[in-house]
Amino acid sequence: MTDQPTPVPHIRIVGGGIAGLILATRLGHSLGKRGRARISLVDKSATHVWKPMLHTFAAGTWNIYQQQVQFLAHAHQHHFEYIPGELEGLDPAARRIHLAPVEVEGERVAERRSLDYDVLILAFGSRANDFGTPGVLEHCHFIDNQAEANLFNQRVRALVARSFVHGGDIDIAIVGGGATGVELTAELTRMVELASSYGDGAMRQRLRLTLLEGSQRILGAFPEAISETATAQLRALGADVRTGVKVVGADEAGFVIDGGERIDAALKVWAAGIRAAAVFEGSGLATNRAGQILITPDLMAEGSRRIFALGDCASLTPDGAERPLPSTAQVANQQALHLIRHLPGWLEQGVEIPPFVFRDLGSLVSLSDYDAYGTLGRFGFFRGGLIKGRFAQASHAVLYRRHQLTLHGLMRALLLWLADRINATAQPPIRLS
Ligand SMILES: Cc1cc2nc3c(=O)[nH]c(=O)nc-3n(C[C@H](O)[C@H](O)[C@H](O)COP(=O)(O)OP(=O)(O)OC[C@H]3O[C@@H](n4cnc5c(N)ncnc54)[C@H](O)[C@@H]3O)c2cc1C
């Protein structure tokens, strides 16, 4: 692919996740469509999914293929270019990014290449962090992207099928009691419950789910009352929730915890910690220990005037705050909307980008169809309140529908919702084959 110089500024966005795809879509309409800038989006994947939903694909309680957005088609409809590629380095002085070779279904379709930019926006997200724990990379599943969620789902289906035929245990252990680990535990329970109800009613009793958390409570980012209720709910569902345990290793047969105790499991998931998805040795960008790019309140990489970073791959500590903003969908979404509003003025009139101010609208955690809990945040209508039950479940679903609305507009978002409703009545609620 040749990279022609352009008469208008070229804004390259790397990562089409929650922040990057909203940005590319909206800037495509405000700048790309009118020829005021060229917008391109680089992503190593061909499709976008709402990442907070990955655990449902992993458990098979939601169909991944119905929910993904094809970058190529979406780019065509929204006036930006999609470029397949994985960022592996960047050279701010030369204003170039370096992409790894691209392979599709095992076949090489593009060689290693470098592309230039006028403005670079990094939004390549994060991954779980194994903290160098021996055996984790080799023996554990991660649920950080579609491919990993899909691979895990294949293994779960095989385990369920084996239990169906031979009556063996379905033993799964998950490390990390944050939202991902907790939600995955509930979805897996729901999946086996439904599979069990189709035939072998005893299969539900053969599910052995263990959730391991290093700190003293699960859902550490939520108020204690929510942690306690969620723990009680998961235990009532049959999960073994263990807090204050340090995992020191993983092997073929399970996890080893501090003190030598073993937790045996056929399937092991690592859903703890966070680190930036790409690391740039020698790029000159300042990063923290998790590899996240340090940014200033105008969302620019520290020391740079042309590189922005947002979402999980960036770390911003607001003035006067002791801690950086959390790595959440809400922060990524608000940062993208901030740039959508202010980037055109900065680009065309040199107007400074005002400091980003995070409005905490609360957080939600969903325990599949069983329950959901949340806080309403400091800016919601019922400030700081706790919610649970149907209202929390509906609020959780609304977050995804709002993301679809931002990406597709009202009509298409409504059609997608309708298609989901029809599918939900016409198709089984779980994926078994
Ligand atoms: C299972 C799960 C459940 C979650 N639940 C919640 C929740 O309930 N609430 C909440 O607020 N947050 C939740 N999160 C966290 C939330 O998903 C993230 O905070 C959010 O997705 C960050 O958005 P982002 O745009 O920064 O990155 P992402 O949405 O992760 O997107 C990153 C994009 O960059 C691409 N990419 C990565 N590396 C490269 C590279 N080197 N080159 C090119 N492209 C690259 C990826 O393919 C992806 O498209 C959850 C996360 C997981 C995994």
The ligand as a Tripos MOL2 file, in Angstrom:
@<TRIPOS>MOLECULE
LIG
   53    58     1     0     0
SMALL
NO_CHARGES

@<TRIPOS>ATOM
      1 C1        -14.3690   -8.8430   29.6250 C.3       1 LIG1
      2 C2        -14.2910   -7.3590   29.9220 C.ar      1 LIG1
      3 C3        -15.3470   -6.7430   30.5850 C.ar      1 LIG1
      4 C4        -15.2780   -5.3720   30.8480 C.ar      1 LIG1
      5 N1        -16.3330   -4.7840   31.4850 N.ar      1 LIG1
      6 C5        -16.3220   -3.4490   31.6810 C.ar      1 LIG1
      7 C6        -17.4260   -2.8140   32.2840 C.ar      1 LIG1
      8 O1        -18.4190   -3.4590   32.6670 O.2       1 LIG1
      9 N2        -17.3760   -1.4430   32.4480 N.ar      1 LIG1
     10 C7        -16.2890   -0.7110   32.0190 C.ar      1 LIG1
     11 O2        -16.3010    0.5300   32.1280 O.2       1 LIG1
     12 N3        -15.2200   -1.2930   31.4560 N.ar      1 LIG1
     13 C8        -15.2080   -2.6410   31.2790 C.ar      1 LIG1
     14 N4        -14.1240   -3.2420   30.7000 N.ar      1 LIG1
     15 C9        -12.9820   -2.3790   30.3040 C.3       1 LIG1
     16 C10       -13.3100   -1.6720   28.9760 C.3       1 LIG1
     17 O3        -13.6680   -2.6260   28.0140 O.3       1 LIG1
     18 C11       -12.1080   -0.8510   28.5280 C.3       1 LIG1
     19 O4        -11.8140    0.1000   29.5280 O.3       1 LIG1
     20 C12       -12.3750   -0.1540   27.2130 C.3       1 LIG1
     21 O5        -12.6820   -1.0690   26.1930 O.3       1 LIG1
     22 C13       -11.1620    0.6950   26.7930 C.3       1 LIG1
     23 O6        -11.4400    1.2580   25.5440 O.3       1 LIG1
     24 P1        -10.2450    1.6300   24.5530 P.3       1 LIG1
     25 O7        -10.8750    2.3300   23.3850 O.co2     1 LIG1
     26 O8         -9.1650    2.3130   25.2740 O.co2     1 LIG1
     27 O9         -9.6400    0.2400   24.0790 O.3       1 LIG1
     28 P2        -10.3380   -1.0460   23.4820 P.3       1 LIG1
     29 O10       -11.8030   -0.9420   23.4980 O.co2     1 LIG1
     30 O11        -9.7000   -2.2000   24.1770 O.co2     1 LIG1
     31 O12        -9.8600   -1.0490   21.9640 O.3       1 LIG1
     32 C14        -8.5150   -1.1720   21.5970 C.3       1 LIG1
     33 C15        -8.4390   -1.4140   20.0930 C.3       1 LIG1
     34 O13        -7.0800   -1.3360   19.6960 O.3       1 LIG1
     35 C16        -6.7480   -2.4470   18.8490 C.3       1 LIG1
     36 N5         -5.3210   -2.7220   19.0660 N.ar      1 LIG1
     37 C17        -4.7250   -3.2020   20.1780 C.ar      1 LIG1
     38 N6         -3.3930   -3.2380   20.0070 N.ar      1 LIG1
     39 C18        -3.1410   -2.7640   18.7730 C.ar      1 LIG1
     40 C19        -1.9450   -2.5630   18.0260 C.ar      1 LIG1
     41 N7         -0.7260   -2.8200   18.5340 N.pl3     1 LIG1
     42 N8         -2.0640   -2.0710   16.7640 N.ar      1 LIG1
     43 C20        -3.2950   -1.8140   16.2180 C.ar      1 LIG1
     44 N9         -4.4520   -1.9860   16.8940 N.ar      1 LIG1
     45 C21        -4.3660   -2.4350   18.1550 C.ar      1 LIG1
     46 C22        -7.6790   -3.5620   19.3060 C.3       1 LIG1
     47 O14        -7.8870   -4.4940   18.2590 O.3       1 LIG1
     48 C23        -8.9520   -2.7790   19.6680 C.3       1 LIG1
     49 O15        -9.7950   -2.6400   18.5410 O.3       1 LIG1
     50 C24       -14.1450   -4.6090   30.4470 C.ar      1 LIG1
     51 C25       -13.0810   -5.2380   29.7990 C.ar      1 LIG1
     52 C26       -13.1480   -6.6050   29.5430 C.ar      1 LIG1
     53 C27       -11.9900   -7.2860   28.8570 C.3       1 LIG1
@<TRIPOS>BOND
     1     1     2 1
     2     2     3 ar
     3     2    52 ar
     4     3     4 ar
     5     4     5 ar
     6     4    50 ar
     7     5     6 ar
     8     6     7 ar
     9     6    13 1
    10     7     8 2
    11     7     9 ar
    12     9    10 ar
    13    10    11 2
    14    10    12 ar
    15    12    13 ar
    16    13    14 ar
    17    14    15 1
    18    14    50 ar
    19    15    16 1
    20    16    17 1
    21    16    18 1
    22    18    19 1
    23    18    20 1
    24    20    21 1
    25    20    22 1
    26    22    23 1
    27    23    24 1
    28    24    25 2
    29    24    26 1
    30    24    27 1
    31    27    28 1
    32    28    29 2
    33    28    30 1
    34    28    31 1
    35    31    32 1
    36    32    33 1
    37    33    34 1
    38    33    48 1
    39    34    35 1
    40    35    36 1
    41    35    46 1
    42    36    37 ar
    43    36    45 ar
    44    37    38 ar
    45    38    39 ar
    46    39    40 ar
    47    39    45 ar
    48    40    41 1
    49    40    42 ar
    50    42    43 ar
    51    43    44 ar
    52    44    45 ar
    53    46    47 1
    54    46    48 1
    55    48    49 1
    56    50    51 ar
    57    51    52 ar
    58    52    53 1
@<TRIPOS>SUBSTRUCTURE
     1 LIG1         1 GROUP 0 **** ****
